[in-house]
């Protein structure tokens, strides 16, 4: 089975959190506009059995023809030479898909990461990227509605929950921080009666429906 055929399969959404796997993702880019800016790096952590599997993580820097500007480099720390020597896009993206498998993906502000990944996977691998996303920016609005009125950014939540911020604005460091936050949400979701990825998606959907009423 080829990679494209494998990705046409469905994610396992009905497994209990104790057995389920999630891949927590973060990307660093040259800017915020998917029409003009470039994907620079991908970081991902594996969460299985409600624990971060520290020995199974993913990080790739993608080769650029021209390095991003100084202000952008100061933000994410990927220097000009590192950008020029990164992995070919196709190799890095294929490796990411193989790491993620069919597991649901988790990101803080998932639509942003999805847009850049989907664009580059389509461009370099000629594949449609359509995973199941859980948005760690939206899910807490359903699980922690009072706190979510105050806590907006990932930094807000990390400070609120006393989660150590090891290396912000590095794709793997941000993925690890988001994974720690996600584990807190899994515990709260269990107490609220949700026990699998399908339930998390339902909680997100219910939150959006209630907000639009």
C-alpha positions as CSV (number, residue, x, y, z in Angstrom):
1,X,0.0,0.0,0.0
2,X,1.4,3.4,-1.0
3,X,1.5,6.4,1.3
4,X,-1.4,8.1,-0.6
5,X,-3.6,4.9,-0.3
6,X,-2.7,4.7,3.4
7,X,-3.8,8.2,4.0
8,X,-7.2,7.6,2.5
9,X,-8.0,5.4,5.5
10,X,-10.0,6.7,8.4
11,X,-8.5,7.7,11.7
12,X,-9.4,5.6,14.7
13,X,-11.7,7.9,16.5
14,X,-13.5,5.5,18.8
15,X,-10.6,4.2,20.8
16,X,-10.6,5.0,24.5
17,X,-8.1,7.6,25.6
18,X,-6.2,4.9,27.4
19,X,-5.5,3.2,24.0
20,X,-5.7,6.1,21.6
21,X,-2.8,7.8,19.9
22,X,-2.7,11.5,19.0
23,X,0.0,13.5,17.2
24,X,0.4,17.0,18.5
25,X,1.8,19.2,15.7
26,X,3.4,22.7,15.4
27,X,4.9,24.4,12.4
28,X,7.2,27.4,12.0
29,X,6.8,29.6,8.9
30,X,8.3,32.7,7.3
31,X,5.0,34.6,8.0
32,X,1.3,34.2,8.5
33,X,0.1,34.4,4.9
34,X,-0.3,30.9,3.3
35,X,-0.5,32.5,-0.1
36,X,3.0,34.0,0.1
37,X,4.9,32.7,3.1
38,X,6.9,29.5,3.4
39,X,6.8,26.4,5.7
40,X,10.2,26.3,7.6
41,X,9.9,23.5,10.1
42,X,7.6,20.8,11.5
43,X,7.6,19.5,15.0
44,X,5.4,16.8,16.4
45,X,4.9,14.8,19.7
46,X,3.1,11.5,20.1
47,X,0.6,11.2,22.9
48,X,-0.5,7.6,23.7
49,X,-2.4,6.4,26.7
50,X,-2.7,10.0,27.9
51,X,1.1,10.3,28.1
52,X,3.7,12.0,25.9
53,X,6.0,9.4,24.4
54,X,9.3,11.4,24.9
55,X,11.3,8.8,22.9
56,X,9.0,9.2,19.8
57,X,9.0,12.7,18.5
58,X,9.5,14.3,15.1
59,X,11.4,17.4,13.9
60,X,12.4,18.5,10.4
61,X,13.7,21.8,9.0
62,X,12.7,22.3,5.4
63,X,15.2,23.5,2.8
64,X,14.7,27.0,1.5
65,X,16.0,28.6,-1.6
66,X,16.3,31.9,0.2
67,X,16.4,32.4,4.0
68,X,13.6,34.3,5.7
69,X,14.2,37.8,7.1
70,X,16.2,38.7,10.2
71,X,13.0,39.5,12.2
72,X,11.5,36.2,11.3
73,X,14.7,34.3,12.3
74,X,14.8,36.1,15.7
75,X,11.3,34.7,16.3
76,X,11.8,31.0,15.6
77,X,15.6,30.7,15.8
78,X,16.2,28.8,12.5
79,X,19.2,30.6,11.1
80,X,19.9,31.4,7.5
81,X,22.4,28.5,7.0
82,X,20.1,26.0,8.7
83,X,17.2,27.1,6.3
84,X,19.5,26.6,3.3
85,X,20.7,23.2,4.5
86,X,17.3,21.8,5.6
87,X,15.7,18.6,4.3
88,X,14.1,18.6,0.8
89,X,10.4,19.4,1.2
90,X,9.2,16.1,-0.2
91,X,11.4,14.1,2.1
92,X,10.4,16.0,5.2
93,X,6.7,15.9,4.4
94,X,6.8,12.2,3.6
95,X,8.6,11.5,6.9
96,X,6.0,13.6,8.8
97,X,3.1,11.6,7.2
98,X,4.7,8.4,8.0
99,X,5.3,9.5,11.6
100,X,1.7,10.7,12.0
101,X,0.0,7.7,10.4
102,X,-3.8,7.8,10.6
103,X,-3.8,9.2,14.1
104,X,-5.9,12.4,14.8
105,X,-3.7,15.5,14.7
106,X,-3.8,18.2,17.5
107,X,-2.6,21.8,17.2
108,X,-3.2,25.1,18.8
109,X,-5.0,27.1,16.1
110,X,-5.1,24.0,13.9
111,X,-6.4,25.8,10.7
112,X,-3.1,27.6,10.5
113,X,-0.9,24.5,10.5
114,X,-3.4,22.7,8.3
115,X,-3.2,25.3,5.6
116,X,0.5,25.3,5.3
117,X,0.9,21.5,5.5
118,X,-2.0,20.9,3.0
119,X,-0.5,23.4,0.6
120,X,3.0,21.9,0.7
121,X,1.9,18.3,0.7
122,X,-0.2,19.0,-2.4
123,X,2.6,20.8,-4.1
124,X,5.5,18.4,-3.3
125,X,3.8,15.0,-2.8
126,X,0.8,15.6,-5.1
127,X,-1.5,14.3,-2.3
128,X,-4.6,15.6,-0.7
129,X,-4.0,16.2,3.0
130,X,-7.3,15.8,5.0
131,X,-6.6,14.4,8.5
132,X,-8.8,14.6,11.5
133,X,-7.8,17.8,13.4
134,X,-8.5,18.6,17.1
135,X,-8.0,22.3,17.7
136,X,-6.3,22.9,21.1
137,X,-7.4,26.6,20.8
138,X,-11.1,25.7,20.4
139,X,-11.5,22.6,22.6
140,X,-10.9,24.4,25.9
141,X,-13.8,26.7,25.1
142,X,-16.0,23.6,25.6
143,X,-14.1,22.0,28.5
144,X,-13.1,25.1,30.4
145,X,-15.7,27.7,29.3
146,X,-15.1,30.2,32.2
147,X,-11.3,30.1,32.0
148,X,-11.5,30.4,28.2
149,X,-13.1,33.8,28.5
150,X,-9.8,35.0,29.9
151,X,-7.1,32.6,28.6
152,X,-6.8,33.1,24.8
153,X,-3.3,32.2,23.6
154,X,-1.1,29.1,24.2
155,X,1.1,31.3,26.5
156,X,-2.0,32.2,28.5
157,X,-2.9,28.6,29.1
158,X,0.6,27.5,29.9
159,X,0.9,30.2,32.5
160,X,-2.6,29.5,33.9
161,X,-1.8,25.8,34.3
162,X,1.8,26.2,35.4
163,X,3.1,24.3,32.5
164,X,6.8,24.8,31.9
165,X,7.6,26.6,28.7
166,X,10.8,24.9,27.5
167,X,11.5,26.4,24.1
168,X,8.6,28.5,22.6
169,X,8.6,29.3,18.9
170,X,10.5,26.2,18.1
171,X,8.2,23.7,16.3
172,X,9.1,20.8,18.5
173,X,9.1,22.9,21.7
174,X,5.7,24.3,20.9
175,X,4.4,20.8,20.0
176,X,5.6,19.6,23.4
177,X,4.0,22.5,25.3
178,X,0.7,21.9,23.4
179,X,0.9,18.2,24.2
180,X,1.2,18.9,27.9
181,X,-1.9,21.2,27.6
182,X,-3.7,18.6,25.6
183,X,-3.2,15.9,28.3
184,X,-4.8,18.3,30.8
185,X,-7.8,18.6,28.4
186,X,-8.0,14.8,28.1
187,X,-8.3,14.5,31.9
188,X,-11.1,17.1,32.0
189,X,-12.8,15.6,29.0
190,X,-13.0,12.2,30.8
191,X,-14.6,13.9,33.8
192,X,-17.1,15.5,31.5
193,X,-18.1,12.1,30.0
194,X,-16.0,12.2,26.8
195,X,-13.7,9.2,26.4
196,X,-12.5,9.2,22.7
197,X,-11.5,11.4,19.8
198,X,-15.0,11.3,18.5
199,X,-16.2,12.8,21.8
200,X,-13.6,15.6,21.6
201,X,-14.8,16.5,18.1
202,X,-18.4,16.4,19.3
203,X,-17.5,18.8,22.2
204,X,-15.9,21.2,19.8
205,X,-18.9,21.1,17.5
206,X,-21.3,21.6,20.3
207,X,-19.3,24.6,21.5
208,X,-19.5,26.2,18.0
209,X,-23.3,25.5,17.8
210,X,-23.9,27.1,21.2
211,X,-21.8,30.1,20.3
212,X,-23.8,30.7,17.1
213,X,-27.3,30.5,18.8
